Structure formats: structure tokens, C-alpha cells
Amino acid sequence: MKKPLLQIALDTLTLQEALDNLALVGSEVDIIEIGTILLCAEGINAIKTIKKYYPNKIILADGKIADAGKILGGMFLAAGADIITVICCADFATIASVVEISKEYHKEMQIELTGVWTFEQAEKWKALGVEQVVYHRARDAQAAGAKWTTEDFQKIEQLINLGFKVTITGGVEPNDLDLFSKYPIYIIIAGRAIRNHHDPHQAAVTFQKLLQAKWEH
């Protein structure tokens, strides 16, 4: 199977902190995510600045759009984002508008599966033209001790069978990768596991080596 792309999640409170993180790991990751927290703190200037410094990297703006899809999606894409995200509870009209604006820019969009959603919805998203979903173990759920479960993997497999490219996120650590290695995962997101490591650059290198070893065999 093809190696998943490695995405660094920049959920920092300042743009400077994000840039400091990227100085250590930017060369080793495939996708740079301007996280929801950073977007709220610094706005689209974070997208513009990081795109300026890393023009050859895929830039993802994790806006978790819930409404005004074409307006917000257009703002993020015009600022330099290559991928934008929509929250799974968004109205179908909102999701359709984000699909439309993404196609206009020849860029990508994902639906964040944070909170309550159903496979009936997922089938409708696919019919709207959605190609990617993000299977998300929520940050607060992680803090409460939530672990990856059999139900998680059943849902991931079903999403893949529906034809989605699936991204995995939610406190992913290197020793979690074996859990996902039998699936054709599109993107693995690592945030704190890289940013908070005593050697972030080496942590990113280790992730890439493990992704290659566990998927390309």
C-alpha cells in the first residue's frame, strides 16, 4: 500500500510559535495544518504567512466550516490553503458549496468527523462529490482517556469501502501506527506527538520512517 502522508497539526496560540515549530520539522512533513486554534488566534494571516515560507508544502486550513461555506472556503483557499475542512454537522447545502468552491480553485476539501454523524450522511456526502473524510478522536475525549476501539476500526473500514480517502487524527503516537497499518490510510496527523517531543525533528523523521516501513511492504 502507498505510504500515508504525514501532517503536522499546528494548534498553537501564536503564529510565531507555529513558525518556531516548523523551523524544526517543516522539511520532514508532507502537509502543514494551520489548526483550528491557530486560525482562531491569528486568522487567515497564518495561512498566508506559512504558505509564503513553505510554498512547496501542502497547506491545510482546519476551519471546520459549519456555515457560509463558499465565503469561508474561498477566504481560506485565496489565502493559500490547498485543503480545507468542513464539520460533519454542517448542512448539506454548506457542504455542497465547499465542494464547489474547492473545485473552482482546483483544491481539496475534507469532512471532519467530530461529533455525531451517520453512514447515511456519509453516502450523501459521497454523492455531493466529497472525496475525503477525517476520522477524529476528539481532543477532549483523549483527555478523558478515550482509546482506539474495535468500533473505530469498523467505521474506518466502512468509510474506506464507501470510497473515501481517510485521514486519521486524535493524539496519534508512533506506537499507534500498527493499529492502522492494514488500511489504505491517506493521511496520518500528528500534533503534540511531534511538537512536544524533546527532539521534534527526530520525532517527525521517526514517523516518516515508520509510515514507510509499515505501509510500503
N, C-alpha and C positions, 0 to 999 in steps of 0.2 A: 504494500500500500504506500501511497505517497505520504511523505512526512508532513504532519500538520505545521502550519505557520505558527511562529511564536510571537505573541502580542504582549507588550508591556503596558500595564494599566497605570496611568499617571493620575491617581486620585489624591493629588497634593492640594494644599490650600493656597499655594502661590505658584506663579509661573516660574519664578526663579528656582524654586525647589525642584520643579519638573525638569528644568534645563540642567540643573546640577545632577539629577538622576540620569538624564540622557547622556551627559558627558561621560558617564561610566559605562553605559550599556547600549547606547544608541547604535553602535556599529554591529552589535550582535543580534538584535531583534529584527523581525520581519515587518511588524506592524507597531506603530506608536499610537496608543489610545489616549486622547485627551478625555479623561474620565469625567463623569457627571459632576463630581465635586469640584474639579478644576474648572470646568465650564461655568459652573455657578459662581465661582470665585473670581474668574478672570475674563469670562465672556469669550467672544469669537477672536479676540486678540491672541488668545492662547493657540488657536488653530493657525492663525496667520503666522505667528512667530515661529512655532515649531515646524511648520511647512517650509518656512524660509531657511531655517538651519538644517533641515533634513529633507531636501526636495526629492531625494530618491527613495524615501521610505513611504510605505502605505500609511496614511494618516486616518485614524478613525475618530470621529466625534460622537461620543456616547451621550447624546442629548436625551435619549429615552423619550422621544417626541410623543405627546399624548393628544395634541390638537394643533391646528394651524400647520398641518404637515408640509404643505408646499412652501409656506413662508419660512418656517424654521429650517426645513430641509434645504431650501435654496440658500439661506444665510450661511449654513454650515458648509455647503458644497462650494459656494462662491468664495468662502474664506480659505479653501484649500483642502477640505476633507475629501477623502477617497471613498470612505464608507460612513454611513450614518445609521443611527439606531432608532427604532420605534418601540414603545412599550406595548406589551401584548394586550392590554386593556383598551387600547385606542380603538375608536370607531373604525369600521371597515372603510368608510369614506376617507378618513385620515390616512389609513394605511395605503389605500389606492393612490392618494395624492403624493405620498412619499415615493412610492414605486414610480410614478410618473415623472417627478422631478429628478429622481436618480437617473432615469433613462435619458432625460434631456441633457444631463451633464455627463452621460456615459460613465456613471459611477455606480456604487453598490449600496444596498441597504440591508439591514438585518432587523428581525423582530426579537426583542429581549423578552425571554420567558420568565419574567419576575412576577410572582403573584399567581393569581388564578387564571387558568386557560384550559381549553379542551382540544381534543383532536378534531372535533367537528369544526372548531375555529381554524385549526391548522390547515385542514383541507380547503377551507375557503380562502385562506391566505395564499395557498399554493395557486389556486385558481386566479387570484388577483395578480400573480406574477412574482410573488415573494420567493426568493431562492435560498435565503439564509435565515437561520434562527440561532439564538444564543441560549444554550441550556445553562441556567443560572442558579447556583446555590447562593441564596441571598446573604449579604454581609451580616445582617443581624441574626440570621439563622445559624451562620457559622459561629458567631459569638456565643450563641446559646448552646453550642455543642453538636449541631446537626452534622451527620456523616453522610457519605455517599451510600445509597441503599440499592437493593435489587430493583426497587420500583424506579429509581433514577435510570438505571441501565436499560430497563424495559422501555421506558419512554424515549430514551436516546435512540435505541434501535428502531423504534416505531417511526420516529421523525426521519431517520435516515432512509427507511423503507418508503416513506412518502416522497422521497426525492430531495429533501433539504440538505444543504451543506450545513453541518452542525458545528458550532463553536462551544467550547466548554469553559466555564469560568466559575469562580467561587472558592477562593482560598486554595487553589491547586498547588500542591507541593511536588517535588520530584518523585517522591515515593508513591504518589497517586497515579503516575502515568501508566503503570502496569494495568490499572483498572480499566483504562480506556483503549489499550493498545490493540484490541481485536476489532475496533471500529474504525471506519474511514473518517476520522475527525478532521475538520477543515482548519480550525484554529484552536490553539490552546492559549488561554490568557493567564499570565502570571503577574501579580502586582507586588504585594508585600513579600512574597517568597523571594523575589529578586531585590526589590528596593530596600528591604530591611535586613538583607543578608550582610554579614561583616565584609564581604567582598562581592558587591553586586555584579561586577563584570564577570567574575568567575561563575557566579550563580547562573547568569544568562548563558555562558558558554556550556555549562553543565546541562542546562535544559535542552539546548540545541543538540548536543551530543546524544542525550537520552532519547529525544524525539527521533533522531535519525536511526539510532540502534534499534528502537522498539517498533518502528513502522516500516523502515526500508530493509526488509529481510525476506 
